[in-house]
Amino acid sequence: MKTFRGLFLLLVSSFAFGQTAADKITAGRAALAAHDLATAQIRFQEALAINPTAEAAGALLGVTRCFTIVNWTSSYNFLNRLGVSSTGRNVYHWKATLSRDATGRVILPDTLNFTEASDYWLTTLIP
């Protein structure tokens, strides 16, 4: 019920202030340019609340979601599990790498199995 009420208030406030979906998309793009992923995501969601068929808002919301995946706790833990260095995990300036041996080959943990990767994929990335 709270979700419905929140969406209703969002929709009503958008109409009350006269902002269009295009205005929200423009604001979301500006937030992306400023590297403010949280605000961008909110603006694209607002645009879709105003106009559910706004293709640009849907596409940009999807891209923004992809950018934020690395900040989720489950993703952070999975990258740690893979042995990806914890420093340099900035989506705009990615420098994190997998561990490598002396010949440059990637080193994955011996105890890592496909089930972990599959579970991460199905529970974090797909829904």
C-alpha positions in Angstrom: 0.0 0.0 0.0 2.9 2.4 0.8 4.3 1.7 -2.7 1.0 2.6 -4.3 0.7 5.7 -2.2 4.3 6.8 -3.0 3.7 6.3 -6.7 0.4 8.2 -6.5 2.0 11.1 -4.8 4.9 11.1 -7.2 2.4 11.1 -10.1 0.3 13.9 -8.6 3.2 16.1 -7.7 4.6 15.7 -11.2 1.4 17.0 -12.7 1.0 19.7 -10.1 4.3 21.2 -11.0 3.7 20.8 -14.7 6.8 18.8 -15.4 6.6 16.5 -18.4 8.3 13.2 -18.9 10.7 14.9 -21.3 11.7 17.3 -18.5 12.4 14.4 -16.2 14.5 12.7 -18.8 16.5 15.8 -19.4 17.1 16.1 -15.6 18.1 12.5 -15.5 20.5 12.9 -18.3 22.0 15.9 -16.5 22.4 13.8 -13.4 24.1 11.1 -15.4 26.5 13.7 -16.8 27.3 14.8 -13.3 27.9 11.2 -12.2 24.9 11.3 -9.9 23.5 7.8 -10.5 20.9 7.9 -7.7 19.3 11.1 -8.9 19.4 9.9 -12.5 17.6 6.7 -11.6 14.9 8.7 -9.7 14.3 11.1 -12.6 13.9 8.3 -15.1 11.5 6.5 -12.8 9.5 9.7 -12.4 9.5 10.1 -16.2 8.1 6.6 -16.5 5.5 7.3 -13.9 4.3 10.3 -16.0 4.5 8.4 -19.3 4.9 4.6 -19.0 5.6 4.4 -22.8 8.6 6.8 -22.7 11.2 4.7 -24.5 14.1 7.0 -23.7 13.3 6.9 -20.0 13.1 3.1 -20.0 16.3 2.7 -21.8 18.2 5.2 -19.7 16.8 3.7 -16.5 18.1 0.3 -17.6 21.6 1.8 -18.4 21.6 3.5 -15.0 20.7 0.3 -13.3 23.6 -1.4 -15.0 26.0 1.3 -13.8 24.8 0.9 -10.2 25.1 -2.9 -10.1 28.7 -2.8 -8.9 27.6 -0.8 -5.8 25.2 -3.4 -4.6 26.3 -5.4 -1.6 25.7 -8.7 -3.4 27.8 -7.6 -6.4 30.5 -6.2 -4.2 30.7 -9.6 -2.3 30.7 -11.6 -5.6 33.5 -9.5 -7.0 35.5 -10.0 -3.8 34.8 -13.7 -4.1 36.2 -13.7 -7.6 39.3 -12.0 -6.4 38.7 -8.7 -8.1 40.7 -6.0 -6.3 38.5 -3.9 -4.1 40.3 -0.7 -5.1 39.4 0.9 -8.4 35.8 -0.1 -8.6 34.5 3.2 -9.9 32.1 2.7 -12.8 33.4 5.9 -14.4 37.1 5.0 -13.9 37.3 1.2 -13.5 40.8 0.0 -12.6 39.9 -3.1 -10.6 41.3 -6.3 -12.0 41.3 -10.0 -11.3 44.3 -11.6 -9.6 46.9 -12.9 -12.1 49.9 -15.2 -11.8 53.4 -14.5 -13.0 52.5 -15.4 -16.6 49.5 -13.1 -16.6 46.8 -15.8 -16.4 43.8 -15.1 -14.3 43.7 -16.8 -10.9 40.2 -17.7 -9.6 39.6 -19.2 -6.1 39.9 -23.0 -6.0 36.6 -23.2 -4.1 34.7 -21.1 -6.6 32.0 -23.1 -8.5 29.5 -22.5 -11.2 26.6 -22.7 -8.8 27.8 -19.5 -7.1 28.0 -17.6 -10.4 24.6 -19.0 -11.5 23.0 -18.0 -8.1 24.4 -14.5 -8.4 23.2 -14.2 -12.0 19.7 -15.4 -11.1 19.2 -13.6 -7.8 21.0 -10.3 -8.5 21.2 -9.5 -12.2 18.0 -11.0 -13.7 15.3 -9.8 -11.3 
